[in-house]
Amino acid sequence: MNNPCPSCRQPKGARKYLCLTCWDTLPALARRHLNRRDQRAMSRLQELYRQIAEGVPLREIEVSP
Ligand SMILES: [Zn+2]
């Protein structure tokens, strides 16, 4: 599979950060920040993926505003 969800390894949409199930598990505030597409969007995405790689539970993930 060429585009798995980085958290649960299930298929996800090509342009999505996570599959829908994992996305819905993130805190609302983190989702709001991640949905903003500005010049910091890539570094927010890296914050998200780094925390997933470190094993932070999805519900506890925090992303910079
Ligand atoms: Zn997932």
N, CA, C, O and the ligand as a Tripos MOL2 file, in Angstrom:
@<TRIPOS>MOLECULE
protein
  261   259    66     0     0
PROTEIN
NO_CHARGES

@<TRIPOS>ATOM
      1 N           0.8670   -1.1890    0.0000 N.3       1 MET1
      2 CA          0.0000    0.0000    0.0000 C.3       1 MET1
      3 C           0.9010    1.2360    0.0000 C.2       1 MET1
      4 O           1.8090    1.3360    0.8260 O.2       1 MET1
      5 N           0.6670    2.1560   -0.8950 N.am      2 ASN2
      6 CA          1.6270    3.2570   -1.0040 C.3       2 ASN2
      7 C           1.2870    4.4480   -0.1320 C.2       2 ASN2
      8 O           2.1000    5.3620    0.0010 O.2       2 ASN2
      9 N           0.1210    4.4610    0.4570 N.am      3 ASN3
     10 CA         -0.2070    5.6590    1.2370 C.3       3 ASN3
     11 C          -0.9590    5.3240    2.5180 C.2       3 ASN3
     12 O          -2.1080    5.7300    2.6940 O.2       3 ASN3
     13 N          -0.3070    4.5810    3.4120 N.am      4 PRO4
     14 CA         -1.0110    4.1950    4.6410 C.3       4 PRO4
     15 C          -1.0730    5.3440    5.6400 C.2       4 PRO4
     16 O          -0.2510    6.2600    5.6010 O.2       4 PRO4
     17 N          -2.0430    5.2850    6.5210 N.am      5 CYS5
     18 CA         -2.0940    6.1940    7.6540 C.3       5 CYS5
     19 C          -0.8520    5.9560    8.5230 C.2       5 CYS5
     20 O          -0.5580    4.8080    8.8550 O.2       5 CYS5
     21 N          -0.1120    7.0140    8.9010 N.am      6 PRO6
     22 CA          1.1040    6.8100    9.6900 C.3       6 PRO6
     23 C           0.8230    6.2970   11.1010 C.2       6 PRO6
     24 O           1.7300    5.7980   11.7680 O.2       6 PRO6
     25 N          -0.4070    6.4140   11.5550 N.am      7 SER7
     26 CA         -0.7320    5.9690   12.9060 C.3       7 SER7
     27 C          -1.1790    4.5090   12.9260 C.2       7 SER7
     28 O          -0.6230    3.7040   13.6730 O.2       7 SER7
     29 N          -2.1720    4.1610   12.1180 N.am      8 CYS8
     30 CA         -2.7460    2.8140   12.2010 C.3       8 CYS8
     31 C          -2.4220    1.9480   10.9900 C.2       8 CYS8
     32 O          -2.7560    0.7630   10.9820 O.2       8 CYS8
     33 N          -1.7750    2.5140    9.9610 N.am      9 ARG9
     34 CA         -1.3490    1.7560    8.7720 C.3       9 ARG9
     35 C          -2.5030    1.3160    7.8890 C.2       9 ARG9
     36 O          -2.3250    0.4770    7.0060 O.2       9 ARG9
     37 N          -3.6720    1.8700    8.1190 N.am     10 GLN10
     38 CA         -4.7780    1.5920    7.2100 C.3      10 GLN10
     39 C          -4.6920    2.5760    6.0380 C.2      10 GLN10
     40 O          -4.0460    3.6190    6.1450 O.2      10 GLN10
     41 N          -5.3450    2.2410    4.9190 N.am     11 PRO11
     42 CA         -5.3190    3.1680    3.7830 C.3      11 PRO11
     43 C          -5.9470    4.5040    4.1570 C.2      11 PRO11
     44 O          -6.8780    4.5640    4.9610 O.2      11 PRO11
     45 N          -5.4310    5.5580    3.5720 N.am     12 LYS12
     46 CA         -6.0170    6.8810    3.7990 C.3      12 LYS12
     47 C          -6.0620    7.6190    2.4740 C.2      12 LYS12
     48 O          -5.4230    7.1950    1.5100 O.2      12 LYS12
     49 N          -6.7900    8.6910    2.4080 N.am     13 GLY13
     50 CA         -6.8330    9.5130    1.2090 C.3      13 GLY13
     51 C          -5.4640   10.0920    0.9140 C.2      13 GLY13
     52 O          -4.7270   10.4420    1.8360 O.2      13 GLY13
     53 N          -5.1180   10.1950   -0.3490 N.am     14 ALA14
     54 CA         -3.7680   10.6070   -0.7410 C.3      14 ALA14
     55 C          -3.4000   11.9790   -0.1770 C.2      14 ALA14
     56 O          -2.2380   12.2100    0.1560 O.2      14 ALA14
     57 N          -4.3520   12.8780   -0.0640 N.am     15 ARG15
     58 CA         -4.0410   14.2270    0.3810 C.3      15 ARG15
     59 C          -4.3600   14.4430    1.8550 C.2      15 ARG15
     60 O          -4.3200   15.5750    2.3380 O.2      15 ARG15
     61 N          -4.6750   13.3780    2.5690 N.am     16 LYS16
     62 CA         -4.9810   13.4840    3.9920 C.3      16 LYS16
     63 C          -3.7400   13.2010    4.8170 C.2      16 LYS16
     64 O          -2.8560   12.4490    4.4070 O.2      16 LYS16
     65 N          -3.6910   13.8270    6.0050 N.am     17 TYR17
     66 CA         -2.5640   13.5640    6.9090 C.3      17 TYR17
     67 C          -2.7080   12.2030    7.5780 C.2      17 TYR17
     68 O          -1.7320   11.4700    7.7420 O.2      17 TYR17
     69 N          -3.9540   11.8730    7.9660 N.am     18 LEU18
     70 CA         -4.2460   10.6200    8.6620 C.3      18 LEU18
     71 C          -5.5160   10.0350    8.0620 C.2      18 LEU18
     72 O          -6.2240   10.7160    7.3200 O.2      18 LEU18
     73 N          -5.8090    8.7680    8.3820 N.am     19 CYS19
     74 CA         -7.1080    8.2340    7.9810 C.3      19 CYS19
     75 C          -8.1940    8.9540    8.8100 C.2      19 CYS19
     76 O          -7.9000    9.5950    9.8200 O.2      19 CYS19
     77 N          -9.4210    8.8330    8.3680 N.am     20 LEU20
     78 CA        -10.5020    9.5710    9.0290 C.3      20 LEU20
     79 C         -10.6780    9.1720   10.4880 C.2      20 LEU20
     80 O         -10.9530   10.0170   11.3410 O.2      20 LEU20
     81 N         -10.5190    7.8940   10.7690 N.am     21 THR21
     82 CA        -10.6960    7.4200   12.1430 C.3      21 THR21
     83 C          -9.6690    8.0650   13.0710 C.2      21 THR21
     84 O         -10.0160    8.5560   14.1450 O.2      21 THR21
     85 N          -8.4080    8.0600   12.6530 N.am     22 CYS22
     86 CA         -7.3620    8.6580   13.4830 C.3      22 CYS22
     87 C          -7.5430   10.1720   13.5500 C.2      22 CYS22
     88 O          -7.3720   10.7690   14.6130 O.2      22 CYS22
     89 N          -7.8840   10.7890   12.4390 N.am     23 TRP23
     90 CA         -8.0970   12.2330   12.4200 C.3      23 TRP23
     91 C          -9.1650   12.6290   13.4390 C.2      23 TRP23
     92 O          -9.0080   13.6020   14.1760 O.2      23 TRP23
     93 N         -10.2410   11.8680   13.4650 N.am     24 ASP24
     94 CA        -11.3390   12.1770   14.3910 C.3      24 ASP24
     95 C         -10.9310   11.9750   15.8450 C.2      24 ASP24
     96 O         -11.5850   12.4960   16.7480 O.2      24 ASP24
     97 N          -9.8640   11.2300   16.0790 N.am     25 THR25
     98 CA         -9.4010   10.9830   17.4430 C.3      25 THR25
     99 C          -8.5330   12.1240   17.9590 C.2      25 THR25
    100 O          -8.3890   12.2930   19.1700 O.2      25 THR25
    101 N          -7.9580   12.9020   17.0570 N.am     26 LEU26
    102 CA         -7.1160   14.0290   17.4850 C.3      26 LEU26
    103 C          -7.9540   15.0490   18.2610 C.2      26 LEU26
    104 O          -9.1500   15.1900   18.0100 O.2      26 LEU26
    105 N          -7.3260   15.7590   19.2020 N.am     27 PRO27
    106 CA         -8.0510   16.8480   19.8710 C.3      27 PRO27
    107 C          -8.5140   17.8870   18.8460 C.2      27 PRO27
    108 O          -7.8320   18.1450   17.8540 O.2      27 PRO27
    109 N          -9.6780   18.4750   19.1030 N.am     28 ALA28
    110 CA        -10.2520   19.4470   18.1650 C.3      28 ALA28
    111 C          -9.2850   20.5950   17.8880 C.2      28 ALA28
    112 O          -9.1950   21.0860   16.7620 O.2      28 ALA28
    113 N          -8.5630   21.0180   18.9260 N.am     29 LEU29
    114 CA         -7.6340   22.1360   18.7450 C.3      29 LEU29
    115 C          -6.5100   21.7660   17.7800 C.2      29 LEU29
    116 O          -6.1320   22.5630   16.9210 O.2      29 LEU29
    117 N          -5.9830   20.5650   17.9250 N.am     30 ALA30
    118 CA         -4.9220   20.1180   17.0190 C.3      30 ALA30
    119 C          -5.4450   20.0580   15.5860 C.2      30 ALA30
    120 O          -4.7480   20.4510   14.6510 O.2      30 ALA30
    121 N          -6.6700   19.5670   15.4140 N.am     31 ARG31
    122 CA         -7.2390   19.5040   14.0620 C.3      31 ARG31
    123 C          -7.3970   20.9030   13.4720 C.2      31 ARG31
    124 O          -7.1290   21.1270   12.2910 O.2      31 ARG31
    125 N          -7.8340   21.8360   14.3110 N.am     32 ARG32
    126 CA         -8.0140   23.2030   13.8150 C.3      32 ARG32
    127 C          -6.6830   23.7690   13.3240 C.2      32 ARG32
    128 O          -6.6150   24.3680   12.2510 O.2      32 ARG32
    129 N          -5.6300   23.5770   14.1140 N.am     33 HIS33
    130 CA         -4.3180   24.0960   13.6980 C.3      33 HIS33
    131 C          -3.8380   23.3980   12.4260 C.2      33 HIS33
    132 O          -3.3120   24.0400   11.5170 O.2      33 HIS33
    133 N          -4.0220   22.0900   12.3710 N.am     34 LEU34
    134 CA         -3.5300   21.3350   11.2150 C.3      34 LEU34
    135 C          -4.2940   21.6770    9.9450 C.2      34 LEU34
    136 O          -3.7660   21.5310    8.8420 O.2      34 LEU34
    137 N          -5.5150   22.1240   10.0910 N.am     35 ASN35
    138 CA         -6.3160   22.4680    8.9140 C.3      35 ASN35
    139 C          -5.9160   23.7950    8.3020 C.2      35 ASN35
    140 O          -6.3070   24.1040    7.1760 O.2      35 ASN35
    141 N          -5.1440   24.5820    9.0300 N.am     36 ARG36
    142 CA         -4.7230   25.8750    8.4850 C.3      36 ARG36
    143 C          -3.5900   25.6410    7.4840 C.2      36 ARG36
    144 O          -2.5610   25.0590    7.8300 O.2      36 ARG36
    145 N          -3.7800   26.0880    6.2640 N.am     37 ARG37
    146 CA         -2.7680   25.8680    5.2240 C.3      37 ARG37
    147 C          -2.0400   27.1680    4.9880 C.2      37 ARG37
    148 O          -2.4080   27.9550    4.1170 O.2      37 ARG37
    149 N          -0.9840   27.3900    5.7870 N.am     38 ASP38
    150 CA         -0.1730   28.5740    5.5920 C.3      38 ASP38
    151 C           1.2910   28.1510    5.5170 C.2      38 ASP38
    152 O           1.5870   26.9780    5.2890 O.2      38 ASP38
    153 N           2.2000   29.0940    5.7070 N.am     39 GLN39
    154 CA          3.6130   28.7330    5.5320 C.3      39 GLN39
    155 C           4.1250   27.8270    6.6380 C.2      39 GLN39
    156 O           5.2030   27.2470    6.5100 O.2      39 GLN39
    157 N           3.3580   27.6930    7.7390 N.am     40 ARG40
    158 CA          3.7960   26.8000    8.8160 C.3      40 ARG40
    159 C           3.1190   25.4250    8.7430 C.2      40 ARG40
    160 O           3.3340   24.5780    9.6110 O.2      40 ARG40
    161 N           2.3160   25.2110    7.7250 N.am     41 ALA41
    162 CA          1.5560   23.9560    7.6530 C.3      41 ALA41
    163 C           2.4850   22.7390    7.6360 C.2      41 ALA41
    164 O           2.1940   21.7260    8.2720 O.2      41 ALA41
    165 N           3.5930   22.8390    6.9140 N.am     42 MET42
    166 CA          4.4890   21.6890    6.8230 C.3      42 MET42
    167 C           5.1410   21.3840    8.1690 C.2      42 MET42
    168 O           5.3090   20.2170    8.5220 O.2      42 MET42
    169 N           5.5080   22.4110    8.9190 N.am     43 SER43
    170 CA          6.1410   22.1250   10.2100 C.3      43 SER43
    171 C           5.1170   21.5890   11.2040 C.2      43 SER43
    172 O           5.4720   20.7920   12.0730 O.2      43 SER43
    173 N           3.8310   22.0120   11.0980 N.am     44 ARG44
    174 CA          2.7950   21.3970   11.9440 C.3      44 ARG44
    175 C           2.6350   19.9190   11.6150 C.2      44 ARG44
    176 O           2.5050   19.0800   12.5060 O.2      44 ARG44
    177 N           2.6480   19.6180   10.3320 N.am     45 LEU45
    178 CA          2.5150   18.2160    9.9250 C.3      45 LEU45
    179 C           3.6820   17.4000   10.4830 C.2      45 LEU45
    180 O           3.4960   16.2640   10.9210 O.2      45 LEU45
    181 N           4.8760   17.9780   10.4660 N.am     46 GLN46
    182 CA          6.0270   17.2550   11.0130 C.3      46 GLN46
    183 C           5.8940   17.0730   12.5180 C.2      46 GLN46
    184 O           6.3000   16.0430   13.0540 O.2      46 GLN46
    185 N           5.3270   18.0650   13.2090 N.am     47 GLU47
    186 CA          5.0660   17.9010   14.6510 C.3      47 GLU47
    187 C           4.1230   16.7250   14.8820 C.2      47 GLU47
    188 O           4.3440   15.9030   15.7720 O.2      47 GLU47
    189 N           3.0770   16.6560   14.0750 N.am     48 LEU48
    190 CA          2.1100   15.5640   14.2010 C.3      48 LEU48
    191 C           2.7810   14.2170   13.9890 C.2      48 LEU48
    192 O           2.6460   13.3080   14.8080 O.2      48 LEU48
    193 N           3.5130   14.0940   12.8720 N.am     49 TYR49
    194 CA          4.1070   12.8070   12.5390 C.3      49 TYR49
    195 C           5.2040   12.4270   13.5290 C.2      49 TYR49
    196 O           5.3960   11.2440   13.8140 O.2      49 TYR49
    197 N           5.9270   13.4200   14.0590 N.am     50 ARG50
    198 CA          6.9760   13.1010   15.0360 C.3      50 ARG50
    199 C           6.3520   12.5240   16.3050 C.2      50 ARG50
    200 O           6.8700   11.5610   16.8720 O.2      50 ARG50
    201 N           5.2360   13.1130   16.7520 N.am     51 GLN51
    202 CA          4.5950   12.6080   17.9610 C.3      51 GLN51
    203 C           4.0320   11.2010   17.7530 C.2      51 GLN51
    204 O           4.0980   10.3550   18.6450 O.2      51 GLN51
    205 N           3.4810   10.9670   16.5700 N.am     52 ILE52
    206 CA          2.9970    9.6180   16.2760 C.3      52 ILE52
    207 C           4.1660    8.6330   16.3080 C.2      52 ILE52
    208 O           4.0470    7.5390   16.8590 O.2      52 ILE52
    209 N           5.2920    9.0250   15.7160 N.am     53 ALA53
    210 CA          6.4610    8.1440   15.6910 C.3      53 ALA53
    211 C           6.9700    7.8700   17.1030 C.2      53 ALA53
    212 O           7.5130    6.7980   17.3700 O.2      53 ALA53
    213 N           6.7970    8.8320   18.0080 N.am     54 GLU54
    214 CA          7.2630    8.6710   19.3850 C.3      54 GLU54
    215 C           6.2520    7.9220   20.2390 C.2      54 GLU54
    216 O           6.5260    7.6160   21.3990 O.2      54 GLU54
    217 N           5.0930    7.6260   19.6770 N.am     55 GLY55
    218 CA          4.0980    6.8520   20.4080 C.3      55 GLY55
    219 C           3.1600    7.6780   21.2690 C.2      55 GLY55
    220 O           2.4970    7.1320   22.1510 O.2      55 GLY55
    221 N           3.0880    8.9900   21.0330 N.am     56 VAL56
    222 CA          2.1450    9.8230   21.7740 C.3      56 VAL56
    223 C           0.7210    9.4120   21.3730 C.2      56 VAL56
    224 O           0.4320    9.3130   20.1810 O.2      56 VAL56
    225 N          -0.1760    9.1710   22.3430 N.am     57 PRO57
    226 CA         -1.5570    8.8200   21.9850 C.3      57 PRO57
    227 C          -2.2050    9.9430   21.1730 C.2      57 PRO57
    228 O          -1.9790   11.1220   21.4460 O.2      57 PRO57
    229 N          -3.0060    9.5760   20.1820 N.am     58 LEU58
    230 CA         -3.6180   10.5780   19.2990 C.3      58 LEU58
    231 C          -4.3830   11.6290   20.0920 C.2      58 LEU58
    232 O          -4.3580   12.8110   19.7510 O.2      58 LEU58
    233 N          -5.0650   11.1960   21.1520 N.am     59 ARG59
    234 CA         -5.8670   12.1360   21.9430 C.3      59 ARG59
    235 C          -5.0350   13.1770   22.6620 C.2      59 ARG59
    236 O          -5.5660   14.1950   23.1050 O.2      59 ARG59
    237 N          -3.7330   12.9350   22.7830 N.am     60 GLU60
    238 CA         -2.8660   13.8300   23.5450 C.3      60 GLU60
    239 C          -1.9450   14.6520   22.6590 C.2      60 GLU60
    240 O          -1.1090   15.4050   23.1580 O.2      60 GLU60
    241 N          -2.0900   14.5120   21.3740 N.am     61 ILE61
    242 CA         -1.2040   15.2290   20.4540 C.3      61 ILE61
    243 C          -1.5100   16.7180   20.4650 C.2      61 ILE61
    244 O          -2.6700   17.1300   20.4420 O.2      61 ILE61
    245 N          -0.4510   17.5150   20.5000 N.am     62 GLU62
    246 CA         -0.5840   18.9670   20.4520 C.3      62 GLU62
    247 C           0.2310   19.4880   19.2900 C.2      62 GLU62
    248 O           1.3220   18.9910   19.0100 O.2      62 GLU62
    249 N          -0.3050   20.4970   18.6100 N.am     63 VAL63
    250 CA          0.3640   21.0730   17.4550 C.3      63 VAL63
    251 C           0.4280   22.5770   17.6600 C.2      63 VAL63
    252 O          -0.4960   23.1750   18.2120 O.2      63 VAL63
    253 N           1.5220   23.1880   17.2160 N.am     64 SER64
    254 CA          1.6800   24.6390   17.3640 C.3      64 SER64
    255 C           0.5770   25.3830   16.6170 C.2      64 SER64
    256 O           0.1390   24.9270   15.5610 O.2      64 SER64
    257 N           0.1280   26.5040   17.1370 N.am     65 PRO65
    258 CA         -0.8830   27.3040   16.4380 C.3      65 PRO65
    259 C          -0.3540   27.8170   15.0940 C.2      65 PRO65
    260 O          -1.0720   28.5080   14.3710 O.2      65 PRO65
    261 ZN         -5.3300    5.8450   10.9680 Zn       66 ZN66
@<TRIPOS>BOND
     1     1     2 1
     2     2     3 1
     3     3     4 2
     4     3     5 am
     5     5     6 1
     6     6     7 1
     7     7     8 2
     8     7     9 am
     9     9    10 1
    10    10    11 1
    11    11    12 2
    12    11    13 am
    13    13    14 1
    14    14    15 1
    15    15    16 2
    16    15    17 am
    17    17    18 1
    18    18    19 1
    19    19    20 2
    20    19    21 am
    21    21    22 1
    22    22    23 1
    23    23    24 2
    24    23    25 am
    25    25    26 1
    26    26    27 1
    27    27    28 2
    28    27    29 am
    29    29    30 1
    30    30    31 1
    31    31    32 2
    32    31    33 am
    33    33    34 1
    34    34    35 1
    35    35    36 2
    36    35    37 am
    37    37    38 1
    38    38    39 1
    39    39    40 2
    40    39    41 am
    41    41    42 1
    42    42    43 1
    43    43    44 2
    44    43    45 am
    45    45    46 1
    46    46    47 1
    47    47    48 2
    48    47    49 am
    49    49    50 1
    50    50    51 1
    51    51    52 2
    52    51    53 am
    53    53    54 1
    54    54    55 1
    55    55    56 2
    56    55    57 am
    57    57    58 1
    58    58    59 1
    59    59    60 2
    60    59    61 am
    61    61    62 1
    62    62    63 1
    63    63    64 2
    64    63    65 am
    65    65    66 1
    66    66    67 1
    67    67    68 2
    68    67    69 am
    69    69    70 1
    70    70    71 1
    71    71    72 2
    72    71    73 am
    73    73    74 1
    74    74    75 1
    75    75    76 2
    76    75    77 am
    77    77    78 1
    78    78    79 1
    79    79    80 2
    80    79    81 am
    81    81    82 1
    82    82    83 1
    83    83    84 2
    84    83    85 am
    85    85    86 1
    86    86    87 1
    87    87    88 2
    88    87    89 am
    89    89    90 1
    90    90    91 1
    91    91    92 2
    92    91    93 am
    93    93    94 1
    94    94    95 1
    95    95    96 2
    96    95    97 am
    97    97    98 1
    98    98    99 1
    99    99   100 2
   100    99   101 am
   101   101   102 1
   102   102   103 1
   103   103   104 2
   104   103   105 am
   105   105   106 1
   106   106   107 1
   107   107   108 2
   108   107   109 am
   109   109   110 1
   110   110   111 1
   111   111   112 2
   112   111   113 am
   113   113   114 1
   114   114   115 1
   115   115   116 2
   116   115   117 am
   117   117   118 1
   118   118   119 1
   119   119   120 2
   120   119   121 am
   121   121   122 1
   122   122   123 1
   123   123   124 2
   124   123   125 am
   125   125   126 1
   126   126   127 1
   127   127   128 2
   128   127   129 am
   129   129   130 1
   130   130   131 1
   131   131   132 2
   132   131   133 am
   133   133   134 1
   134   134   135 1
   135   135   136 2
   136   135   137 am
   137   137   138 1
   138   138   139 1
   139   139   140 2
   140   139   141 am
   141   141   142 1
   142   142   143 1
   143   143   144 2
   144   143   145 am
   145   145   146 1
   146   146   147 1
   147   147   148 2
   148   147   149 am
   149   149   150 1
   150   150   151 1
   151   151   152 2
   152   151   153 am
   153   153   154 1
   154   154   155 1
   155   155   156 2
   156   155   157 am
   157   157   158 1
   158   158   159 1
   159   159   160 2
   160   159   161 am
   161   161   162 1
   162   162   163 1
   163   163   164 2
   164   163   165 am
   165   165   166 1
   166   166   167 1
   167   167   168 2
   168   167   169 am
   169   169   170 1
   170   170   171 1
   171   171   172 2
   172   171   173 am
   173   173   174 1
   174   174   175 1
   175   175   176 2
   176   175   177 am
   177   177   178 1
   178   178   179 1
   179   179   180 2
   180   179   181 am
   181   181   182 1
   182   182   183 1
   183   183   184 2
   184   183   185 am
   185   185   186 1
   186   186   187 1
   187   187   188 2
   188   187   189 am
   189   189   190 1
   190   190   191 1
   191   191   192 2
   192   191   193 am
   193   193   194 1
   194   194   195 1
   195   195   196 2
   196   195   197 am
   197   197   198 1
   198   198   199 1
   199   199   200 2
   200   199   201 am
   201   201   202 1
   202   202   203 1
   203   203   204 2
   204   203   205 am
   205   205   206 1
   206   206   207 1
   207   207   208 2
   208   207   209 am
   209   209   210 1
   210   210   211 1
   211   211   212 2
   212   211   213 am
   213   213   214 1
   214   214   215 1
   215   215   216 2
   216   215   217 am
   217   217   218 1
   218   218   219 1
   219   219   220 2
   220   219   221 am
   221   221   222 1
   222   222   223 1
   223   223   224 2
   224   223   225 am
   225   225   226 1
   226   226   227 1
   227   227   228 2
   228   227   229 am
   229   229   230 1
   230   230   231 1
   231   231   232 2
   232   231   233 am
   233   233   234 1
   234   234   235 1
   235   235   236 2
   236   235   237 am
   237   237   238 1
   238   238   239 1
   239   239   240 2
   240   239   241 am
   241   241   242 1
   242   242   243 1
   243   243   244 2
   244   243   245 am
   245   245   246 1
   246   246   247 1
   247   247   248 2
   248   247   249 am
   249   249   250 1
   250   250   251 1
   251   251   252 2
   252   251   253 am
   253   253   254 1
   254   254   255 1
   255   255   256 2
   256   255   257 am
   257   257   258 1
   258   258   259 1
   259   259   260 2
@<TRIPOS>SUBSTRUCTURE
     1 MET1         2 RESIDUE 1 A MET
     2 ASN2         6 RESIDUE 1 A ASN
     3 ASN3        10 RESIDUE 1 A ASN
     4 PRO4        14 RESIDUE 1 A PRO
     5 CYS5        18 RESIDUE 1 A CYS
     6 PRO6        22 RESIDUE 1 A PRO
     7 SER7        26 RESIDUE 1 A SER
     8 CYS8        30 RESIDUE 1 A CYS
     9 ARG9        34 RESIDUE 1 A ARG
    10 GLN10       38 RESIDUE 1 A GLN
    11 PRO11       42 RESIDUE 1 A PRO
    12 LYS12       46 RESIDUE 1 A LYS
    13 GLY13       50 RESIDUE 1 A GLY
    14 ALA14       54 RESIDUE 1 A ALA
    15 ARG15       58 RESIDUE 1 A ARG
    16 LYS16       62 RESIDUE 1 A LYS
    17 TYR17       66 RESIDUE 1 A TYR
    18 LEU18       70 RESIDUE 1 A LEU
    19 CYS19       74 RESIDUE 1 A CYS
    20 LEU20       78 RESIDUE 1 A LEU
    21 THR21       82 RESIDUE 1 A THR
    22 CYS22       86 RESIDUE 1 A CYS
    23 TRP23       90 RESIDUE 1 A TRP
    24 ASP24       94 RESIDUE 1 A ASP
    25 THR25       98 RESIDUE 1 A THR
    26 LEU26      102 RESIDUE 1 A LEU
    27 PRO27      106 RESIDUE 1 A PRO
    28 ALA28      110 RESIDUE 1 A ALA
    29 LEU29      114 RESIDUE 1 A LEU
    30 ALA30      118 RESIDUE 1 A ALA
    31 ARG31      122 RESIDUE 1 A ARG
    32 ARG32      126 RESIDUE 1 A ARG
    33 HIS33      130 RESIDUE 1 A HIS
    34 LEU34      134 RESIDUE 1 A LEU
    35 ASN35      138 RESIDUE 1 A ASN
    36 ARG36      142 RESIDUE 1 A ARG
    37 ARG37      146 RESIDUE 1 A ARG
    38 ASP38      150 RESIDUE 1 A ASP
    39 GLN39      154 RESIDUE 1 A GLN
    40 ARG40      158 RESIDUE 1 A ARG
    41 ALA41      162 RESIDUE 1 A ALA
    42 MET42      166 RESIDUE 1 A MET
    43 SER43      170 RESIDUE 1 A SER
    44 ARG44      174 RESIDUE 1 A ARG
    45 LEU45      178 RESIDUE 1 A LEU
    46 GLN46      182 RESIDUE 1 A GLN
    47 GLU47      186 RESIDUE 1 A GLU
    48 LEU48      190 RESIDUE 1 A LEU
    49 TYR49      194 RESIDUE 1 A TYR
    50 ARG50      198 RESIDUE 1 A ARG
    51 GLN51      202 RESIDUE 1 A GLN
    52 ILE52      206 RESIDUE 1 A ILE
    53 ALA53      210 RESIDUE 1 A ALA
    54 GLU54      214 RESIDUE 1 A GLU
    55 GLY55      218 RESIDUE 1 A GLY
    56 VAL56      222 RESIDUE 1 A VAL
    57 PRO57      226 RESIDUE 1 A PRO
    58 LEU58      230 RESIDUE 1 A LEU
    59 ARG59      234 RESIDUE 1 A ARG
    60 GLU60      238 RESIDUE 1 A GLU
    61 ILE61      242 RESIDUE 1 A ILE
    62 GLU62      246 RESIDUE 1 A GLU
    63 VAL63      250 RESIDUE 1 A VAL
    64 SER64      254 RESIDUE 1 A SER
    65 PRO65      258 RESIDUE 1 A PRO
    66 ZN66       261 GROUP 0 **** ****
